[in-house]
Amino acid sequence: MIPLNLADGAPPALHGVTEAPPTLDWWLLAPFLVLFGAGVLAVLFEAFWPKGSRRTLQIALAATALLVTFVLLVLQVEAVGDGTTVGNGVLAVDRTVLFFQGTITVLALVSLMLIAERRDGRDAFSAQAATVPGSEEERTHILAGSQHTEVYPLVLFAVLGMLMFPASNDFLVMFIALEVMSLPLYLLCGLARRRRLFSQEAAVKYFLLGAFSSAFFLFGIAMVYGYAGSVNFGVIRGAVESGGAEIFQGGNGEPLLLMGVGLVAIGLLFKVGAVPFHNWKPDVYQGAPTPITALMASCTLVAAFGALLRVFFVPFGTSAAIWEPMLWTVAILTMVVAAIVAVTQRDIKRLLAYSSVVHAGFILTAVVAGSVEGLAGAMFYLAAYGFTTLGAFAVVTLVRTRDGGQELGDLDKWAGLGRRSPGLALALSLFLLAFAGIPLTSGFIGKFAVFEAAVSAGATPLVVVGVLSSAVTAYFYVRIIVVMFFRDSEGEGPTVARAGVLTGGVITVGVAATLALGIFPGPVLDHLVPSGEPGQEPTAVMVDQVTEDPVDE
Amino acid sequence: MIPWLTLAIALPAIGAAVIWALPRVTPPAGASGAPASAAARAEAGSGTATATKVRPATGGAAQGDPALLAKRLALGFSVATLLLVAVMALNFDTSGAGGLQFEEVYPWIPYFGVHFAVGVDGIALVLILMSVVLVPLVVLAAWNEHADREDGGRGYFALVLALEAMMIGVFAATDVFLFYVFFEAMLIPVYFMIGRYGRGAERAKAAVKFLLYSLAGGLIMLVAVIGVYVIGGTFLWSELTAPGSALAAVDPATARWLFLGFFIAFAIKAPMWPVHTWLPSAAGSSSPGTAVLLVGVLDKVGTYGMLRFCLELFPAAVSWFVWPVVALSLVSIVYGAVLAIGQSDMMRLIAYTSVSHFGFITLGIFALTQQGQAGAALYMVNHGFATGALFLVVGFLIARRGSARIEDYGGVQKVAPKLAGVFLVAGLAGLALPGLAPFVSEFLVFVGVYAFNPVPAVIAAVGVVLAALYILWMYQRTMTGPTPEKLSALPDLSARETWAVAPLIALIIAFGVYPQPLLNVINPAVERTVEAEADTEVAVADGDAEGEEE
């Protein structure tokens, strides 16, 4: 990046303009390259591979790419030591980043199982997305059994963006990651096989609002660049400590920083769906094909929070006084408003969307803590929540109406599900109890971890608001259980599609992870998330500076 | 060294898992038409609505009936747990200084310093004993209660055993985090026991009300639990209460907030006026067996928690709360009793009497005297037996007549004298008649409270008078007078029902005449609590005096 170089002294030593090609550590970049290569290959397959075996090939390719990526990430854990940066300091690689990336990869793999599931030879995606809903052309495609296997390359690209998002050590790279992650998701949202107009409406809403938030984010980056003279996180951190770039002589640049922090925060808070930037979530979650909703609710949330934690802890870590009041307000609003609005929801997917907003509020309390404990708590929470929410959406894909067999979102019609298929209803109950934070589920340990961090950091009022809104959320989780178990169905009630191997697998993984992380969270907490002294700065475990200059002078 | 408590928690938990894992075979519709065995005929002779659905108890047909197997397993596991705990109790050393015994500490979540730590003092031991005595009786009493459900009540018995494991765990936990885990997790089986296996159309609503009340209290407590950990640096009760711990040095304002966080949760659980409103609806919608465990055991967790956690973790804050809690206790005593008089449903009536009785218990605890607390601890046990017996008898009536409304009964003592007799003894125990166990505890509470301050003792005495009114009036309306036509064929207690209540009646009479064994176990623990309290007050007073000198 080109630093502001107005002062007469020597330019800042870091990242000077260089004509020599940067030395790239291909090994550390390998996970991104594998996904990128697989995505490109998948596009080519889509164009040239014969139709008959294309779907199988696409699934195999996507699964293999994700598996290889995961293995590469695991292999890097020991290698990176205290962490380093790669590609001229634009991407950070440390254990925290690798945890986020590993979690995203595993969750994406599980989501892929849902995406690949077919019932009666049909998956959840429209036969040909380009046709007008209800048109003759559409019917032709359906009758011809057309398949929309573009889903798989799109998912691969989205996951690539998600892996880059929390690893970015440079605001421009972060913006690119944001777009790489979001654009495929906008498309994926519009591909539902049933209720296509609804799905397309969701996609357009998501795209428009997402584009707005990206603009805010970019504008924020410009402000921060103006303030710090760089988009590199390490340099920004240094600049914030010393009161701005040299041009400001250590003084009057603060308005730029304030605007920068605020606008960047809007972009990030939109992605995690915090109030007041949450309005897209219920519509998009409801309209999108449920497997894609599951992908967004788990992987995207992890990626967005990974990035948010990085931005607030690394470049803005020393300006906590600026953003803490803002995040306090947002966290309280998120927990309270979403919990109250969720009570009035009647549709399972909208309800889970609002629930996801409330959970974002809980995780924000850990961000406010601004400590290693908070970071660790948020990491555990995200991983635990990801698996639980995947399981919950997997259950949603199975409950269907009698006529037409589309998914049945209306909760009142779920009556009697506990009698009809007790196993499924019990699994969903477990997920809901985990959302509510009942002990012996992963949700409780996660909640405890983030609240403990917040209390340690002196944010007790925030935690009190958190537990009170928890009590409110418990009401609507419990109500679903009541409907399923304690109420008899009127008429015939819902049908339950027989869980295929893949969906069944997702539910099993969800149940296993929810219980295992709830009863024996020790291994994850001890080995995977960072531990630090109470109140220790998160940068102790997050790379911020370029430890060794990768550029050959 | 035998890990007694872990075994006692594991045994019913395994039982619940085994029952849960039984194959789901629905017996063919004709199975119940097989020739009835002697046992089944005895049941059928009781002429109840459910008796026609009783399945043969013996013979080849029983092999294929998972519901019956589940019941037998539930009874077997609960009796085995009772025996295990009884043997453990015999090994309890009553000569000690009231500290924890049978302690076990294993690391559980090292990241947060959480241990699976269990241990009992005298108070915890008697409460565990009470719980394990009640569970097999509940299983026995509920034998046919859920026979008309599609699973034959199998799920109910699994839930009862799961709940038993958690009840033992919650009384035995000596790690605050572990206590919280049991405290919250035990809501789930009860929630299903009320919502799925309860009575009446309102049961789903009552279950939700119960769960939300308890969860709200629990979540407030969670903040306090986190606060204790952040300040004290550990969850282990023994380290937190050790002299010179970081928690003991916390400033009084924070201690008060933490105390309040725990207290609200326990007051909801107990249930204390004004957060008692979930109890009558929950008990009224419960099956009688559930009500026994709910009121007899679960609510004791609240009063036990006050004694164990509020008082011992935050001794410096206690004096500040004494009068407010005493006032609330007095309101509970009178309010519960008055509302009990006005009830037309026996389940709700007994629930309201419990609100009144729990007022006595909290009054005894917060009188901060040796007799008061010993009386309160004893009261918890005796109330479990007496109220348990009352609920069971009402359950027998419901099984016969399908109603818990007082107006549906009358003159029962002529047709079912044994049932009426048991009802009378249980009722008299409820009003603390001398010679029956609750009298001893109520007397001790009064002595302790009077020593603390005569005024609350006098006000509380109103509750005793009202107790005589609500119990005897209920007895009079249901058991005496002319027998209505519909009740003329009301059968008396069956052998199974007799076995379910006889132990309780025996215990009520035995401990009424000779309560010393229980007091021997309880007293050292109470002395420890009261002394710790007194030490702190002296220390606080010294601190104040020093401050004034400066």
Interface residues (C-beta under 8 A of the other chain):
Chain A: R419 L433 A436 G437 I438 P439 L440 F444 I445 K447 F448 A449 F451 E452 V455 S456 T460 V463 V464 V467 L468 S470 A471 A474 Y475 V478 R479 I481 V482 F485 F486 R487 P521 G522 L525 D526 S531
Chain B: W108 I109 P110 Y111 F112 E150 Y180 V181 F182 E184 A185 L187 I188 Y191 F192 G195 R196 R203 A204 A207 V208 L211 L212 L215 A216 L219 I220 L222 V223 I226 G227 Y229 V230
